[in-house]
């Protein structure tokens, strides 16, 4: 671990757990006011830089607004919980989130992918006192509140521009000073259940997110980190907003939008932004990386990077191999909301790009999976340099957290592991055998006609698969036969690699109905149980 920086405008702050995030940024206002925190390209192609001073004063303006709109404490003296539900740009969202914290309240970052019922559930579970929302999401909030059955104050989400003003107009209360209390509330992606659940992140865990850069191979202060495709309401978004102030990295964010519009950058948007200001590093979800791999200009940009790190899900093996063969430095990022980031920052393993190591300071115990020889889960034990939001296991008197990812060890390096699926998505068949569907879906998803797929078969004699076509093919009835033959070939390829009781018959391939598109998580992955329930009638028919 290293904590030395060489940037002339950045002064390191203590990262030993003595400061909360609001305290940390207030300190940086004094000692590193001119260091660039964020950059973006404007409509004219010029680079706009937001210094620590401008950003932190914007946060202070936001904090005053929250204190005017809300009582700082609710029932029992607990901090007021404020929902943030928005399709907006990174700077506006980050400033709002940090502003709630600076006001001594709890921000609840809610993904705009949530349905009305899911939003109602989350608001009720957390006891949110108010919610700030962009205009495009107001109808969904109204529907959620009708389901919720309780009154909730609803305010317009603020833009970065609207938060520019006199930050010294009114004195603010001291920033929160206790590190082992909740700093921000997130929620699970809902990939393995029908409803998301709240996840409470402490200041100490937020700090662990922010200092992950120190568990890498070099000083990154002064480097540019491209984050144009990162979901800002997810755990990685929280990590990003704190990273500049602990490490000196400058975050390149998407161009700001005024007024608020539906904001979801495309792969092409991100490519254009990276052409204007070439980043040193890029964080991206697999869906964007797979799109970039098909664009020669984007690939040239990726080749120039010091590192491209995929986050949130596994990257298609074929895509990753092709990028590495073209000279892209591909790295895996690994962790969860409950554990924080547990792999080193932008660590590359070359042709073994799909393997990750666990950063120093974390004690792990491998737990073999009885139904999957050669696979195991990891228990990550709480210690002096590692904390979790919750614990779900105790080993030799030490509490820890087990992520349900099924891991596989590298054949030559026991310190490297790769994800092979999820323990909590194993499908149990009537035969008693259990199947990990993730590798099968990954292979089917490589088909050029396929956007995503979900394997089913719980308590049936054999598996089947629901295939959602790419948007450009969904209405093409003339090609249905050709697409079926192509997809059947992909399924046969997976069957050839599977045990006989895990083979998918042709009759058990279901095309998703364009009128019933897959519901997806905040990571863009299918909500497995929701999709299976959505297609219950079609599934029952193939077995009957």
Phi, psi and omega in degrees: 000136177231154177222022178272138177232156185234018179277133181290342183254358185244129175246125181297153176246162178299131178239034183262011178089013180268348182238141169279169180299315178299323177295321183296315182287329176297321178295320180290335174298327180279318192256342179225048189297333186261005179284137180286124178271314184223151172224156173205164178262135179272175183301341180270359180088007178272153179269128177254129181250132177251112182283167174307315183301310182295318182294312185293324176292328174296318177299320179295320176299315179299320180300319178296322178297317180295322179291331175287324185275336190225150167286136185295337181230149178253210181299138177073012179077010180281148179301141178296136178260126186243121179281138175239112188227102193205144161262101186206179181277163185299315184298318179296315183292314181299318181295320178295314181298311179294327179295320177298315179298316181297332178282357180084016179250181182248117174283138175244102182278115186247127180294136177290355178282350184293145173280171179298318181294320178293318179297317179300317178299315182293319179296322179289317182296323185269343183069037181303139180268332181205168179216136177253128193220145173281157187302324183293340183258000181299318178300322179293322177296318178300318179295320180295319180292328176295322177290318182299321179076019179225152178280144181214134179288130182243127181236157175289138176291138184273148173267160177303320180298318183290345179265007175276130182177196182275100182292344183262013185298319182225141179291141176264151173295160177303147178293155177307141187239358182260122188277339184260032172240167184296134176256321184208148179249129175243191173212156180296160184284341181077022183287334183240011176213165184282335181235142176286157178235146180293148176231126186258117184259124178278165176299324181294317179291324176300321177295319177300320173303312190288335182260011180300333179300332182290345178262044178236196187262350183202164174289126182254003183299136182089348178278160180257127179250113178284127182230028190298337185247007184282131177293114191288337181273355182271177182303322181295328177296319177297317177302315183296318185292338179264341188300316182302325189278343178256336188240341184084001175290143175258129184265122173274120184245164178296157177303140181288154181243130177222124352286186181298132172227172176299119190241103175214096185302141175273169176300325179292320177302314182294322178299315179299318180295321180289335176290326181288312181230097183298116177282164174273326183225153177222132170257135181203153174279156183304325182301320179288319180298321179295324176293317179299326183297342180265358184246112182303323179293316179297320180298321177300319178296315181298325179295334183274352185283154170284339178186141173241116184248125177269146186221156170089333181194173179281146179268141177309127184301318181297318180294313180299315179300318182295319180294316179297321178297335179268007175094011178281133177275097187261132183229148176259137174251134187224140177164191178207169177298328183285332184250343191077191182278125185241003173254155178298156184283118177050052176265123182258142176240025175061233182293343175265041185301335184275006175257151176230157171249168178257131186295158181295154180093357179244124175271129182236151174231125178278132180244102183302145179263115186298322184275356181224084181305135180089350179250157183203163169252165178248135166262123180257114190269136179295137181206189183301329184245018183206128176228162178230164178287323178219166173238149179223013179205152173228126182231120180051042176083003180248132178279154179196186180229132177256117172280139187280011175291133172276124184251156177228134182280146175297140184296339183241331183245106183292351179273356181252143182220152172227152182278130180246004179147193181238134177298324184277006173244010177300137181259121178267125180263167180298339179285348183097344177286153178237139185239138171270110186280345190298312179299325179294314179298320180298321180290320178294323181294346177285345179297135185296342179272347193259131172271313178199166182212155178226121177276141179230178176140016182304122180062020173260176182280336182206163179278164170221180182214137172261126184246122174261120181286159172297149186308323184288348182251352190294328183261006185271085182293329182296332183265002185304317180296314179299318181294321179298317180296319180294316181291323177298323176297320177295319179295318178300324178297319178291323178299323181295335181263001186247160171295156185300326182283357177251009181283142180262118176290155179301323183293346182260020172263122181244128172278130177296140179284126178304335179280350179231064181297153179302133167285140184238160178278179177295344176268000181083009179267149179300139172283095193308305184293324179295316181296316180299318179291324180298327182252028183302316182296315179295321179295313180300325183292326181288334178275338181270000000 
